Amino acid sequence: MKSNRTESSSGDDHDHMMSKAGKKSGVLDGSDIMELVGNEEVFTSFVDHKFQELDLDKDGKLSVKELQPAVADIGAALGLPARGSSPDSDHIYSEVLDEFTHGKQGNVSKKEFQVVLSDILIGMAAGLKRDPVLILRMDGEDLLEFINGPSFESDAMTIFSQIESTEKGSIRDCMKKASTLLTVDHGMPPTDSWQCHRTGLQSCPESALEQPISQDVFLSEFKQMVERVVHRLQEQPVIVAHSEQTFDGIGIKRLLSNKFELNKTLDAAVKDVPRDKNGKMSKEYLRVALDLVAPAAGLPPIGAVDQMDKIVNEVFRMIEADDGKMVDEEEFKKLMREVLGSIMLQLEGNAINVSSNSVVHEPLATSSTLLTPTPTTTS
């Protein structure tokens, strides 16, 4: 799964996506997972079947090697690239394996397997409940509606005004730029579905332009390009997963209001922070600690969302959290609470909305054999 991510402060596009999802696709909200885990008899049978599949030597235990397919399937269900593709994703795969083995090389019993798998699935379900994934089947219908609609010409002229039409190049170059300005909301798959975009660019003149392209020529070529994409989608529909996340400070507010949970979270965050001989910690580790607290506070990892990084940088500047001074543990935790409170106030005044559109090359339900329901047989 590949994705194109955009950031905005409005949920209007997401509401429109929800409308489309209701018409001709589906919503992954974790309810199916919770239904599976919540039915003890069904889940036990599910685990029995999967355990037997993985236990190749039939010794009633799963070795690290036998667990690898389960870890790979969980990664696929989470939308991670294959193991070995990225150090970041490989770290997550290692953490999943450690959950099963508790960091040891010993074998895992069926009971241990069931407990850990249940925890992982419940975590996945909670994430989907908080940030549902909309599955859209793009078959050209919306794109055709767009080019035949009354606003097509005005929308096309808006796109025309955004491309750098004065650059040297060809009509094909202009159409390539224009195609990237069509969105999933228009009915155009994201740019990682390059086959669709390449089909649209076929037959576009490649000869160099002696002068800037005119509006009339642009409108004619643009419509033909979009029509070619429509025909491609009618023949080979594309499945797109759309997710939406809103960071509005509610998660931080909830954490700060629960003293027990806050103390537990901060204790875990500072546990491995390096200390000098007097037990003091450098303020330069506040960002590391914030990254550890982020999941409990409903925040993205540092570096994942540009707008959020700007807010964090501003907060750190305001409270001089980057000066590298040494502080004791209580002062360190106090600074963490100040950082969280300041970020919360910023988000309450201006929430950040992040959307992601991803091409799914096969139905999500079959992307992970681990999570595929056990087939039933009748005699």
C-alpha positions as CSV (number, residue, x, y, z in Angstrom):
1,M,0.0,0.0,0.0
2,K,1.3,3.4,-1.0
3,S,-0.1,6.7,0.1
4,N,-0.4,10.4,-0.7
5,R,-0.9,12.4,2.4
6,T,-2.3,15.9,2.7
7,E,-2.9,18.2,5.6
8,S,-5.7,20.7,6.1
9,S,-7.8,22.3,8.9
10,S,-11.2,21.2,7.6
11,G,-13.1,17.9,7.5
12,D,-15.2,18.7,4.5
13,D,-13.3,16.4,2.1
14,H,-13.6,13.6,4.6
15,D,-17.3,14.1,4.9
16,H,-17.5,13.9,1.1
17,M,-15.4,10.7,1.2
18,M,-17.8,9.2,3.8
19,S,-20.7,9.9,1.4
20,K,-18.9,8.1,-1.4
21,A,-18.0,5.3,0.9
22,G,-21.6,4.8,1.8
23,K,-22.6,4.6,-1.8
24,K,-20.2,2.1,-3.3
25,S,-17.5,0.9,-0.8
26,G,-16.9,0.1,2.8
27,V,-15.5,1.4,6.1
28,L,-12.9,-0.5,8.1
29,D,-13.7,0.7,11.7
30,G,-12.5,-2.3,13.7
31,S,-15.9,-3.6,14.5
32,D,-15.3,-7.0,12.7
33,I,-12.1,-7.5,14.6
34,M,-13.8,-6.7,17.9
35,E,-16.6,-9.1,17.0
36,L,-14.0,-11.8,16.4
37,V,-12.0,-11.3,19.6
38,G,-15.2,-10.7,21.7
39,N,-16.7,-14.1,20.8
40,E,-14.6,-16.5,23.0
41,E,-15.7,-19.7,21.3
42,V,-15.1,-18.3,17.8
43,F,-11.8,-16.7,18.7
44,T,-10.5,-19.8,20.4
45,S,-11.4,-21.8,17.2
46,F,-9.7,-19.2,15.1
47,V,-6.5,-19.3,17.2
48,D,-6.5,-23.1,17.1
49,H,-6.6,-23.2,13.4
50,K,-3.9,-20.5,12.9
51,F,-1.7,-22.1,15.5
52,Q,-1.9,-25.5,13.7
53,E,-1.0,-23.8,10.5
54,L,2.1,-22.2,12.0
55,D,3.2,-25.2,14.2
56,L,5.1,-26.9,11.3
57,D,6.9,-29.5,13.5
58,K,3.7,-30.2,15.5
59,D,5.4,-29.9,18.9
60,G,2.7,-27.7,20.4
61,K,5.0,-24.7,20.6
62,L,5.9,-21.9,18.1
63,S,9.5,-21.2,17.5
64,V,10.8,-17.8,16.5
65,K,11.1,-19.1,12.9
66,E,7.5,-20.5,13.0
67,L,6.2,-17.1,14.3
68,Q,7.7,-15.2,11.3
69,P,4.7,-15.7,9.0
70,A,2.3,-14.5,11.7
71,V,4.5,-11.4,12.2
72,A,4.6,-10.8,8.5
73,D,0.8,-11.1,8.2
74,I,0.3,-8.7,11.1
75,G,2.6,-6.3,9.3
76,A,0.5,-6.7,6.1
77,A,-2.7,-6.1,8.0
78,L,-1.2,-2.9,9.5
79,G,-0.3,-1.7,6.0
80,L,3.5,-2.1,6.5
81,P,5.9,-2.7,3.6
82,A,7.6,-6.1,3.4
83,R,10.2,-6.8,6.0
84,G,13.6,-5.6,4.9
85,S,12.1,-2.6,2.9
86,S,12.6,0.0,5.6
87,P,14.5,0.3,9.0
88,D,11.4,1.9,10.5
89,S,9.0,-0.9,9.5
90,D,11.6,-3.5,10.4
91,H,11.7,-2.0,14.0
92,I,7.9,-2.5,14.2
93,Y,8.2,-6.1,13.0
94,S,10.8,-6.7,15.7
95,E,8.5,-5.2,18.3
96,V,5.6,-7.4,17.3
97,L,7.9,-10.5,17.5
98,D,9.1,-9.4,20.9
99,E,5.5,-9.1,22.1
100,F,5.1,-12.9,21.3
101,T,8.4,-14.0,22.7
102,H,8.8,-11.4,25.5
103,G,12.3,-10.7,24.0
104,K,13.5,-14.2,24.5
105,Q,14.3,-17.0,22.0
106,G,12.1,-19.5,23.7
107,N,9.1,-21.2,22.2
108,V,5.6,-19.7,22.5
109,S,2.7,-21.8,23.8
110,K,-0.8,-21.7,22.3
111,K,-2.1,-19.8,25.3
112,E,0.7,-17.2,25.0
113,F,0.0,-16.9,21.3
114,Q,-3.7,-16.3,21.9
115,V,-3.2,-13.7,24.6
116,V,-0.7,-11.6,22.5
117,L,-2.7,-12.0,19.3
118,S,-5.8,-10.8,21.2
119,D,-3.9,-7.7,22.5
120,I,-2.6,-6.9,19.0
121,L,-6.0,-7.2,17.4
122,I,-7.7,-5.2,20.0
123,G,-5.1,-2.5,19.5
124,M,-5.7,-2.5,15.7
125,A,-9.4,-2.3,16.3
126,A,-9.0,0.6,18.6
127,G,-6.9,2.4,16.0
128,L,-9.5,1.8,13.3
129,K,-12.4,2.9,15.6
130,R,-10.5,6.2,16.3
131,D,-9.4,6.6,12.6
132,P,-11.6,4.5,10.3
133,V,-10.3,3.6,6.8
134,L,-12.7,4.2,4.0
135,I,-12.4,1.8,1.1
136,L,-13.3,3.3,-2.3
137,R,-13.8,1.4,-5.5
138,M,-12.8,3.8,-8.3
139,D,-14.4,2.6,-11.5
140,G,-14.5,5.9,-13.5
141,E,-18.1,6.8,-12.5
142,D,-17.1,9.8,-10.4
143,L,-14.5,11.0,-12.9
144,L,-17.0,10.8,-15.7
145,E,-19.5,12.7,-13.7
146,F,-16.8,15.3,-13.1
147,I,-16.0,15.9,-16.8
148,N,-19.7,15.9,-17.8
149,G,-20.7,18.3,-15.0
150,P,-21.4,22.0,-15.2
151,S,-18.3,23.0,-13.3
152,F,-15.8,21.1,-15.4
153,E,-14.6,24.0,-17.5
154,S,-14.2,26.4,-14.5
155,D,-12.4,23.7,-12.5
156,A,-10.2,22.9,-15.5
157,M,-9.3,26.6,-15.8
158,T,-8.4,26.7,-12.1
159,I,-6.0,23.8,-12.7
160,F,-4.7,25.6,-15.8
161,S,-3.9,28.6,-13.7
162,Q,-1.9,26.5,-11.3
163,I,0.4,24.8,-13.7
164,E,3.6,26.5,-14.9
165,S,2.4,26.7,-18.5
166,T,5.2,29.1,-19.5
167,E,7.9,26.5,-18.9
168,K,9.5,24.9,-21.9
169,G,8.2,21.4,-22.6
170,S,5.4,19.7,-24.4
171,I,1.6,19.4,-24.1
172,R,2.3,16.0,-22.5
173,D,4.4,17.8,-19.8
174,C,1.5,20.2,-19.1
175,M,-1.0,17.3,-18.9
176,K,1.3,15.4,-16.6
177,K,1.3,18.4,-14.2
178,A,-2.4,18.8,-14.5
179,S,-3.2,15.2,-13.8
180,T,-1.5,15.5,-10.4
181,L,-3.9,18.3,-9.5
182,L,-6.9,16.0,-9.9
183,T,-7.8,14.4,-6.6
184,V,-9.6,11.4,-5.3
185,D,-12.5,13.7,-4.7
186,H,-12.7,14.2,-8.5
187,G,-12.6,10.4,-9.0
188,M,-8.9,10.3,-9.9
189,P,-6.8,7.7,-8.1
190,P,-3.7,9.0,-6.2
191,T,-0.5,9.4,-8.2
192,D,0.9,6.1,-6.8
193,S,-1.6,4.4,-9.3
194,W,0.8,5.4,-12.0
195,Q,-0.8,3.1,-14.6
196,C,-3.9,5.2,-14.6
197,H,-2.0,8.4,-15.0
198,R,0.3,7.0,-17.7
199,T,-2.8,5.8,-19.6
200,G,-4.2,9.3,-19.5
201,L,-1.0,10.7,-20.9
202,Q,-0.9,8.4,-23.9
203,S,-1.5,10.2,-27.2
204,C,-0.6,13.6,-25.7
205,P,1.8,15.4,-28.1
206,E,5.4,15.2,-27.0
207,S,6.8,17.9,-29.3
208,A,8.2,20.9,-27.6
209,L,6.0,24.0,-27.3
210,E,7.2,27.1,-29.2
211,Q,4.9,29.2,-27.1
212,P,2.8,28.8,-23.9
213,I,-0.2,26.5,-24.3
214,S,-3.5,28.3,-24.9
215,Q,-6.6,27.9,-22.7
216,D,-8.6,26.3,-25.6
217,V,-5.8,23.8,-26.4
218,F,-5.4,23.0,-22.7
219,L,-9.1,22.4,-22.2
220,S,-9.4,20.1,-25.2
221,E,-6.3,18.0,-24.3
222,F,-7.2,17.9,-20.6
223,K,-10.6,16.5,-21.3
224,Q,-9.2,13.9,-23.7
225,M,-6.7,12.9,-21.1
226,V,-9.3,12.5,-18.3
227,E,-11.5,10.5,-20.7
228,R,-8.7,8.0,-21.3
229,V,-8.3,7.6,-17.5
230,V,-12.1,7.0,-17.3
231,H,-11.9,4.2,-19.9
232,R,-9.0,2.7,-18.0
233,L,-10.9,2.7,-14.7
234,Q,-13.9,1.2,-16.4
235,E,-11.8,-1.7,-17.6
236,Q,-9.6,-2.0,-14.5
237,P,-11.1,-0.4,-11.3
238,V,-8.7,0.8,-8.6
239,I,-9.3,0.2,-4.9
240,V,-8.3,3.2,-2.8
241,A,-8.1,3.4,1.0
242,H,-8.8,6.8,2.5
243,S,-7.9,7.6,6.1
244,E,-8.4,10.7,8.1
245,Q,-6.8,11.8,11.4
246,T,-7.7,14.9,13.4
247,F,-5.3,16.3,16.1
248,D,-7.4,18.6,18.2
249,G,-5.8,18.2,21.7
250,I,-8.6,16.0,23.1
251,G,-6.2,13.1,23.6
252,I,-3.8,15.4,25.6
253,K,-6.6,16.8,27.7
254,R,-7.8,13.3,28.5
255,L,-4.3,12.2,29.6
256,L,-3.6,15.3,31.7
257,S,-6.9,15.0,33.5
258,N,-6.1,11.4,34.5
259,K,-3.4,11.8,37.1
260,F,-2.7,8.0,37.5
261,E,-2.5,7.4,33.8
262,L,-0.3,10.6,33.3
263,N,2.2,9.6,36.0
264,K,2.4,6.0,34.6
265,T,3.0,7.3,31.1
266,L,5.6,9.8,32.2
267,D,7.4,7.2,34.4
268,A,7.6,4.9,31.3
269,A,8.9,7.8,29.1
270,V,11.7,8.8,31.5
271,K,12.7,5.3,32.5
272,D,15.5,5.0,29.9
273,V,16.6,8.6,29.6
274,P,20.4,8.9,30.3
275,R,21.3,10.5,33.6
276,D,24.5,12.0,35.0
277,K,26.2,10.9,38.3
278,N,23.7,13.1,40.2
279,G,20.7,11.5,38.6
280,K,19.9,14.6,36.4
281,M,18.8,14.5,32.8
282,S,19.5,16.8,29.9
283,K,16.5,18.7,28.5
284,E,17.7,17.7,25.0
285,Y,15.9,14.4,25.7
286,L,12.5,16.0,26.1
287,R,11.7,15.4,22.4
288,V,12.6,11.7,22.8
289,A,10.3,11.5,25.8
290,L,7.5,13.4,24.0
291,D,7.7,10.8,21.2
292,L,7.2,8.0,23.7
293,V,4.2,9.8,25.3
294,A,2.7,10.6,21.9
295,P,0.5,7.5,21.5
296,A,-1.1,8.0,24.9
297,A,-1.7,11.7,24.1
298,G,-3.3,11.1,20.7
299,L,-0.3,12.7,18.9
300,P,1.6,11.6,15.8
301,P,5.3,10.6,16.0
302,I,7.7,13.6,15.7
303,G,8.5,14.0,12.0
304,A,5.3,12.4,10.7
305,V,3.1,15.6,10.3
306,D,4.8,18.9,9.3
307,Q,2.2,21.1,10.9
308,M,2.5,19.3,14.2
309,D,6.3,19.5,14.1
310,K,5.9,23.3,13.7
311,I,3.7,23.5,16.8
312,V,6.1,21.3,18.8
313,N,9.1,23.5,17.7
314,E,7.2,26.6,18.7
315,V,6.3,25.2,22.1
316,F,9.9,24.1,22.8
317,R,11.1,27.5,21.8
318,M,8.6,29.3,24.1
319,I,9.5,27.3,27.2
320,E,13.2,27.1,26.4
321,A,13.1,23.3,26.3
322,D,16.0,23.0,23.9
323,D,18.7,24.7,25.9
324,G,20.3,21.4,26.9
325,K,20.3,22.2,30.7
326,M,20.4,19.4,33.2
327,V,17.4,18.9,35.4
328,D,16.2,16.4,38.0
329,E,13.4,13.9,37.2
330,E,10.6,15.9,38.8
331,E,11.6,19.0,36.8
332,F,11.9,16.9,33.6
333,K,8.3,15.6,34.2
334,K,7.1,19.1,35.0
335,L,8.5,20.3,31.7
336,M,6.8,17.4,29.9
337,R,3.5,18.5,31.4
338,E,4.1,22.0,30.3
339,V,4.9,20.9,26.7
340,L,1.8,18.8,26.6
341,G,-0.4,21.5,27.9
342,S,1.0,24.1,25.5
343,I,0.5,21.8,22.5
344,M,-3.1,21.1,23.7
345,L,-3.9,24.8,23.8
346,Q,-2.4,25.3,20.3
347,L,-4.5,22.4,18.9
348,E,-7.7,23.5,20.6
349,G,-7.4,26.8,18.8
350,N,-6.4,25.3,15.4
351,A,-6.9,21.6,14.9
352,I,-4.8,19.7,12.4
353,N,-6.5,17.4,9.9
354,V,-4.4,14.8,8.0
355,S,-5.8,12.7,5.2
356,S,-4.1,9.9,3.3
357,N,-5.2,8.2,0.1
358,S,-3.6,4.8,-0.6
359,V,-3.9,2.5,-3.6
360,V,-4.7,-1.0,-2.4
361,H,-3.5,-3.5,-5.0
362,E,-5.7,-6.3,-3.6
363,P,-8.7,-6.3,-1.2
364,L,-7.6,-5.6,2.4
365,A,-9.4,-8.6,3.7
366,T,-7.0,-10.9,1.8
367,S,-3.8,-9.0,2.5
368,S,-3.2,-11.0,5.6
369,T,-3.7,-14.7,5.7
370,L,-3.5,-14.6,9.5
371,L,-6.6,-12.4,9.8
372,T,-8.6,-14.4,7.2
373,P,-11.5,-16.1,8.8
374,T,-11.2,-19.9,9.1
375,P,-13.3,-21.6,6.4
376,T,-16.1,-23.8,7.7
377,T,-16.9,-27.2,6.2
378,T,-20.1,-29.2,6.3
379,S,-20.4,-32.9,6.0
